[in-house]
Amino acid sequence: MDKMHLSAQLKQLMSRGYSINDVKHMLTAPKNLIDQVVAEYQQEHRSHRQNMNIQRQQAEYAMHLGSGR
């Protein structure tokens, strides 16, 4: 199974509510490849959360400026 296919499967299973540990046991591929795909997924997820947090902070700041305080 190639890395791209594994990544797609991981994202699909995670969106269905499976945990990382569940997914690791469900995927059939070499352990090092699974670990690499999981690490990349987690980094992508952290980056997305960080971007969303920045956008939220910017929106709150803009609303504060708009309130005339």
C-alpha positions in Angstrom: 0.0 0.0 0.0 1.5 3.4 -0.9 1.8 6.4 1.3 -0.9 8.4 -0.5 -3.4 5.6 -0.2 -2.6 5.1 3.5 -2.9 8.9 4.2 -6.3 8.9 2.6 -7.5 5.9 4.6 -6.2 7.4 7.8 -8.1 10.7 7.2 -11.2 8.8 6.3 -11.1 6.6 9.4 -10.3 9.6 11.7 -13.2 11.6 10.2 -15.4 8.6 11.2 -14.4 8.9 14.8 -11.7 6.3 15.1 -8.7 7.0 17.4 -5.1 7.0 16.2 -4.5 3.7 18.0 -7.5 2.1 16.4 -6.4 3.3 13.0 -2.8 1.9 13.6 -4.3 -1.5 14.2 -6.7 -1.4 11.3 -4.2 -0.4 8.6 -2.2 -3.1 6.9 1.2 -1.7 6.0 4.7 -1.7 7.4 4.8 -0.1 10.9 7.4 2.6 9.9 5.1 3.7 7.0 2.1 3.9 9.2 4.0 5.8 11.9 5.2 8.3 9.2 1.7 8.8 7.9 0.3 9.3 11.4 3.0 11.8 12.3 2.3 13.8 9.1 -1.5 13.7 9.9 -0.9 14.9 13.4 1.4 17.8 12.2 -1.2 18.8 9.6 -3.9 18.7 12.3 -1.8 20.8 14.7 -1.1 23.3 11.9 -4.8 23.6 11.0 -5.7 24.1 14.7 -3.1 26.8 15.0 -4.3 28.6 11.9 -7.9 28.5 13.1 -6.8 29.9 16.5 -5.0 32.8 14.7 -8.0 33.6 12.6 -10.3 33.5 15.7 -7.9 35.9 17.6 -7.8 38.2 14.6 -11.6 38.2 14.4 -11.9 38.9 18.1 -9.5 41.8 17.8 -11.4 43.2 14.8 -14.6 43.0 16.7 -13.0 44.8 19.6 -11.8 47.6 17.3 -15.3 47.9 15.8 -17.0 48.2 19.1 -15.5 51.6 19.7 -13.9 50.8 23.0 
